[in-house]
Structures are given as C-alpha cells and as structure tokens.
Amino acid sequence: MRLGSGTFAACCVAIEVLGVAVFLRGFFPAPVRSSARTEHRAESPAPEPSAGSSSNWTKLPPPLFSKVVIVLIDALRDDFVFGSKGVKFMPYTTYLVEKGASHSFVAEAKPPTVTMPRIKALMTGSLPGFIDVVRNLNSPALLEDNVIRQAKAAGKRIFFYGDETWIKLFPKHFVEYDGTTSFFVSDYTEVDNNVTRHLDKVLKRGDWDVLILHYLGLDHIGHVSGPHSPLIGRKLSEMDGVLMRIHTALLSKERETLLPNLLVLCGDHGMSETGSHGASSTEEVNTPLILISSAFERKPGDMRHPKRVQQTDLAATLAIGLGLPIPKDSVGSLIFPVVEGKPMREQLRFLHLNTVQLSKLLQENVPSYEKDPGFEQFKVSEKMHGNWIKLYLEENNSEVLFNLGTKVLRQYLDALKTLSLSLSTQVAQYDIYSMMVGTAVVLEVLTLLLLSIPQALRRKAELDVPLSSPVFSLLFYLMFLVLSAIHVIVCTSAESSCYFCGLPWLAACGVMALISALLCAIVSVLTKMFVRGNLPSKNPAHPNSGWSELDLLMVFGTVGHVLSLGASSFVEEEHQTWYFLVNTLCLALSQEIYRSYFLRDDGEPQCCFHVEQGFAGATPALQDRTSCDTREQDRVHMSSSLSEVLRGWEKWMVLASPWLILACCRLLRSLNQTGVQWAHRPDLGHWLTSSDHKAELSVLAALSLLVTFTLVQRGCSPVSKAALALGLLGVYCYRAAIGNVLFPWQQDNRDISKGIIEARFVYVFILGILFTGTKDLLKSQVIAADFKIKTVGLWEIYSGLVLLAALLFRPHNLPVLAFSLLIQTVMSKFIWKPLRHDAAEITVMHYWFGQAFFYFQGNSNNIATVDISAGFVGLDTYVEIPAVFLTAFGTYAGPVLWASHLVHFLSSEASSSGSALRHACFCYALIGSIPVSAYIILVTSLRYHLFIWSVFSPKLLYEGMHLLVTAAVCAFFTAMDQTSLTKS
C-alpha cells in the first residue's frame, strides 16, 4: 500500500499519542479518592453495630487528648533516634523511648520521599501522586480531606511554625504561623532558631489545641555534608533539647486539664548515605514515629522494640485522638497501642470507625470490592462486633464477653491491615506493565519513522507501507500469540493490578495486534533496506548530495537537546537550550548568506541567492536540491545578475536579517524570566505589569497590536482586513475593561469589569475570519485553476489564530506576538526564499523557533507557569471544553503559530512540487517524536530520582501535550496535502 509521507507521518503520530497515553496512565496511576467532596456537609459517623439490639452510641467518641504537639524534623531517619546516634546525641528522647510513657515506631514513607507529598500523607492518610497537582491546577492548597481541616472545622485553634510548605498546603487554617523557606540549604542554624524562638511564649500561653513545628536544619546539613557529618550530632542534640522543653511544659500543663496531652516526634522522610532523599532506599523510607503521653502506661522493665507502621497511619490516629472524623481518603489504620489502655467497648468502637471508613473507600474505588479479603474480614468482624454489643448490653461481664471481645479485636486488626494494604498497593506502585506497553508502541513508531526516511524524503514523497504482508505473516501471528500469553500471565497474577489489564479484551487485543503489526513492518523495512543496500543520505532524492554545515547543526542540535533531558538542571532551564539553538542557527544562516554573497565570483560557493524580479512580492519555487551540474549553472547565471537584482535596501536587508532576528530574540529574553535559577530576578515583564507603569504598558500593547495588524493584513482579503482591525481594537478594549491597560482619556481604572462583552466581540471576528479562510480552502478544491484562493484561505486561518493569540496573551506578552510575526516575515522574504532552503530545513527552523517562542511567552517546564486565566477569557462561568482549549492554545500559541505559518509558506509556492508539504509533515512528526520517545525511557529509569515529581514529571506532561499538538499539526498538514492532490 502506497501512502504519502505526510499521511504516513500523521498516522504514526496518532499511534504514538495512544502509546504515550497508556504510558502516562501507568506512570500516574489514578489515586484512591473518596467520592464525597470535602465541602459537603459532614457525614454522621457509622453507628455501633448491633445484633437485634439498638445501640445508643451513634456519635463520635470523645477526644483522648487535650492538646497535641507535632514536632516534625525534616530528614530524620530511624537510626538517628533508635541507633547509636540517638543514644549519644538524644539522651532524653532515648530515655522516653526505653523507659518513658511512650510508644515508638518505625514509620515507612512511600516514594517519592520528598517533603510536600510526605506532609500530604501525614495529614490526609492518603498516598498522593504528582498527578494530584494537575487536578488541582486552580489552587495550590490541599483540597483532600485532612486532619487540619477537620480540626479547624471542630473549632480547634492550630498554631504552626516552620517550613512554609505547610502554609501553602493549608492556607487560612492556622490561627498563628511563621513560615521559613526550605531553599537555602546552607543555612541550618537560623532556619531552626526561627522556629524555636516561638516556643516559650506559645507554651506559656496555652491558647491553642494543636501546635505543629517543622524543623529543616537536619535536612540542610544532610544536603551539604551528608549523614555522617559532625554537624548531625550537634543538630540532634539541639532537637533533643527542644523535645525536652516541650515535654516538660506539657506535663506541667496537665494539672490544669482533665485529659492528657500528646507529643508526636516524627520525620517526613529519611536521608540517604549521600545526604539526599527522594528514592526508595531503606535509609530514605524509614523514619521514627514516637508518641509521648502520660496516658501511655508502662510497667517497670517493660522494654519495647519499635514496631513497623505506615506513615499514612498517623492521620487516622490523630483524628481518633482529637475526637475527629477520619479523613475520607485515608488508607491508613489506627495505631492500636494508642487506645489499648481504653475499655474494650471504646477500643472496638475506634476500630469499627476505621474499618468502616476504609471499606467505603474500597467500595468507591474497586469495582470487585466484595471479593476483596479485607472487605470479607470486615463483614465478619462487624457481625461479631454486633454479637458482642448484644452480650454487653445484657450486662454480661463474664469471661465469655472478654474472650469474644478479644477475638473481635483481632479480627478487626486483621481486617484493617488487609484493607489498608489493598488500598495502598493500588496507588503506591508504578504500573510497570502499562508503562512497558506504552513504551513499546512509542519506540516502534519512532523506529519506523527513522527507517522510512530514505523513502519519505524522495521527490515523490511516497512510501510503501507493508500492511498486507505483516498481517498475514507467520511473524505477526507468532508475536500476537506471545503478547497475548504475556498479557494473560500478567493480568491473572495475584499480585498484579494495572490499567491495561482492566481494559476490555477487545481493546487489549487491538493494542497487541498493533504492536505486532508495527514490529512486522519494521522487520519488513529492514529486510528491504539490507536486500537493496539502501543507506540514508542527506537527500534521498539525490544520493550524491552532501551535508551542509546547516544540516549538521540541525542534526547535532536535535540530538544534543534530547541528551540534555537526562539532567534535571537542563530540564529546569530548557529555555536556555532553545535560546542557544536559535541563536546558533542565526549565526549559521549569517555565515551562509555572507558566503553566498561575497564569494559569488569564487569557484566554490555552497549556494547562491535566488531572487526574481519583483523581489518583495515574488513567490519563487521551493524545489528539491538539484544535481551539482544544475546548481553550478544556476550559480553562474545568478552571479551575473545578482548585482542588478540586489540593490539598495533589499541587499542590506538580506545581509542584516540574521542580526535583526538575533536582536529580536535578545529583547524577548529580557521580557520574561523563566525556568528556576533566575525566575526570581526582575524582568521587563514585571516592570511593565506594576501599577506604576500602566501607561508604558498601554503604549507598548497598542504598538504591538498595530505592528501585528500591519504584518498580518497584507495577505488577507478586504473583508478579513476589516475584521482583523476591529478584532485587534476589541483586544485592546478587553484589556482596558479588565484594568490591564488605559485609554488615552482614562486617568484610572475605576470602571473595571470582567470584559465578557468585549472578549465575545473579538470572538465573533475570530470565528468570522476562520470561517472565511475555511470557505476559501473548500472553494480552492472546486476551482483548481485559481491557486490564489488556497493561499488566501490559509493566510486567513493563520490570521484568525493570530487574533486569538492576541486576545489570550497578557498585555506585556503582546510584543512576543509582534516579534514572532516580524521574524517570520523577515525569514520568509530575506532568508528562505533567496537561499532556497529545502522543505526539511525550513521545517526544522520553524520547529526550533516555535519551541523558543514557547519559552519567550514565559512558559517553563513547571506547571505553575501555565496561564489558567486564558481559559476564562470571555466566559462568565466555567465551561470545561472551551476552558481547556483556550488554556492549551494560550500555552502553545508559539509552536502552533509557527507551524501554521509553515503550512502557508510551503503551500504558497506556486510552482513547487506537491511533495513539499509531505516532506514538512514527515520532518515535523519525526522531530517531535524523538524527544518524547527518549524522555519516556529517561523517566522510567529515573522514576525514583529525587526530582522525579518536581522536575521530570511536569516535563513528561508537557511532552505528552506537545505530542498532541504535533498530532493536530500533522493532521492539518495532511488535510492541506489532500487539498493539493484534489486540485492536481
């Protein structure tokens, strides 16, 4: 089957999107969440079970503790307290562990072992994943049900001092707080002194119910010096002194209260042997958890070794201790030693509330929950509990009642353990099988694209797709049977639970058939290559053509960018990579222009200027590279006429164009500081958006809109020109209405509104221009002789997208749009046409500049830089589909506008072969597929890296979204290519 290279590439990218979607679903498994939202009215607690008798206990049990103090020491690993370091440097804590009224545990933290997810786990009892950040884009606050929210709702006063991460997660929850930054790791003294200085005052006042202290100094020492530094011992001694002060104060306050107090010592994560954290080594996941209270009785000589619990168990334990409902999303179980001193009925009541909460969560997230062993144990426990209540209410205090209660107790504990493990394993592991399936699809598509280069870039831009032979070959059926067998084995494994196994068999078989067909296609292409002896050259249409410096720059630049994605710093500062590449590209173009101009009389110029009469308005053909003899004839002919054609401003514009583009890029770099290292530094954007410079911003926005109109209107029809002018005027009116800019007659922004009418006014013109362009494209299919109709139609679609970008961009970013149009105009007229670059080179240049302008907008690989407000322009209520589309377009406006300009530029060449669009589509698909294919391999190998959630995972989502944009671009390329075929 013969396909155009563009259609083939579009199909490949569509398949690749499917593979990436499966990979993302495995990399970001859906977290266990309760369907009951936190803003709903609190549910009544489950009544005490009964067997034929009515129980009078239908409310939450009263609190066990009067006050709770949580001392969280960042990076406190278990051997710092329970090992030799604890004995030496923390004598008071060691005394409490060995002989005091306390319970000590080793709490296991699930990876990623970094602070923010661990705080969430401690307070919600759930196992948060990075995907939660994406779902809560509109607010950095923790939206899941948690102990802090429950305590605040119950009227408890909460004080906090320490890591400011808590303040971001729980805004407006603390009555009093003082945050410290966690970024200055070289500071391990003041960062803790700023917490301790509040202690004496707060402990004396006593007008609080919950006090949280988060110390960062130990973690900072670990990052700087490692876990064996002498500074570790000093910091542990300091923390031991803090703990003694708090415990002594709490004991003295208990004389004034009816209930005892609780002191909790814990760590959010551990510390590796290198002083870091984030992965899953024993030193990183094992943290101490010590619960200290006079309520915990200990007999003389009672030596207790720390037991193992999960970090998520603390949320349920704190909720029970404070008399609060257990957070709905908690997968943890009550730490039973905390309540084992209570009467049997209260112990069973606490355990029943916990198992009911876990069983509800299981029902809402696992379809076959009734077959779960934990749920079955829960039902048995509840039934036995009802029998015990019936016996208890009959005032039977015999030994039978005690023995039955002990049996129910053990049954509840087993059910809790099984339920918690069942829920935890669903979210605590990567779905490796789904990740491998997605990776296989993506890599096979990339391999097929790479192997298809010799055929896809030939003059006809067509290639043989071996569809029939693989499908009916023995290899296809053999691979399909092997993959089916693997699928059955994995999905029937008792320990396996993954997304791909949950798909219907028809869908799973379709994916396996697709993988088998792709593999057979790759084998078929390889066989033909080796049989025919075809080796890739720079231009398959002319095997003798060589690689120019520009070609080598594009190849090595692409490879270098892909390799840079393996380093977290390069991912954080990826904008620097693209700025470097486009600047280097400009220098390479400058060298090519000067060599072509100044060496025109020499015997060996690489290429020559190709300028026809009427240079400014001409549309010379973009042709495939010709043979050496033809190029030499063109060179002699054009050398004789070059001095006559290039005169005045045209000559100087050609020579100066690369430097003009460099100057524009340098100005744009100063507009928005992005990335991580220098994002905090002031830039021109911050200066413009300050209230003191609103007049300057207004002038700049007006000039940018004027330049935009001047550059865009030249290719539009008269009706579209009028619509564009009114639309850009409406953009300024919209920004003035919401108070971003001023009209000349305005003195202030007293009449600020949402600008809904003005924005919808602009939308009318956007839709009108897009409709006009689409009508012209459809008309061009009928009237084959009129080539100008298609060109105008494509430009009008491009103009509509430019107008939409102008509406969505913030006012200080409008110069980005204007400079983008200026650079496109300069490169079209003075670089691509005179130097006669082929379609592949022009495509790579468009792709590079599109990526650079993505970062010129102020975007980065941090999700926080996504401008959510773009999704609400012109909307008075939240509408999901338009909001998502507008946000995505506002974010990826740079790549989309450069890609749409590429389609118009290649289609506007009247005498060019129809292969240009196909070549461009294939190259665009290839250069967009390489980074995402390499990156999913990188994140798989680095999934336990320290920065997997903060750096690599956001970039993975950006890559997935960028591939989706690439698929849309390739579909547009293919549609335009089909239009050309219909015409021809």
ABEGO torsion letter per residue (X at the ends): XBBBAAAAAAAAAAAAAAAAAAAAAAABBBBBBBABBAABBBBBBBBBBBBGBBBABABBBBBABABBBBBBBBGBBAAAAABAAAAAABAAAAAAAAABBBBBBBBBBBOBBBAAAAAAAAAAGBBBBAAAAAAAAABABBABBBAAAAAAAAGBBBBBBEBAAAAAABBGABABBBBBBAABAABAAAAAAAAAAAAAAAAAAGABABBBBBBAAAAAAAAAAEAABAAAAAAAAAAAAAAAAAAAAAAAAAAABABBBBBBBBBABBBBAAGBBGBABAAAABBBBBBBBAABBBBBGBBBBBBBBBAAAAAAAAAAAAGBBBBAABABBBBAAAAAABBAAAAAAAAAAAAAAAAAAAAAABAAAAABAAAAAAAAAAAAAAAAAAAAAAGBABAAAAAAAAAAAAAAAAAAAAAAAAAAAAAABBBAAAAAAAAAAAAAAAAAAAAAAAAAABAAGBBBBBAAAAAABAAAAAAAAAAAAAAAAAAABAABBBAAAABBAAAAAAAAAAAAAAAAAAAAAAAAAAAAGBBBBABAABAABBBBAAAAAAAAAAAAAAAAAABAAAAAAAAAAAAAAAAAAAAAAAAAAAAAAAAAABABBABBBBBBBGAAABBBBBBBBBBAAAAAAAAAAAAAAAAAABBEAAAAAAAAAAAAAAAAAAAAAAABBBEAAAAABBBAAAAAABAAAAAAAAAAAAAAAAAAAAAAAAABBAAAAAAAAAAAAAAAAAAAAAGABBBAABABBABBBAGAAAAAAAAAAAAAAAAAAAAAAAAAAABAABAAAAAAAAAAAAAAAAAAAAAABBAAAAAAAAAAAAAAAAAAAAAAAAAGBBAAAAAAAAAAAAAAAAAAAGBBABAAABBAAAAABGBABBBAAAAAAAAAAAAAAAAAAAAAAAAAAAAABAABBAAAAAAAAAAAAAAAAAAAAAAAAAAAAAAABAAAAAAAAAAAAAAAAAAAAAAAAAAAAAAAAAAAAAAX
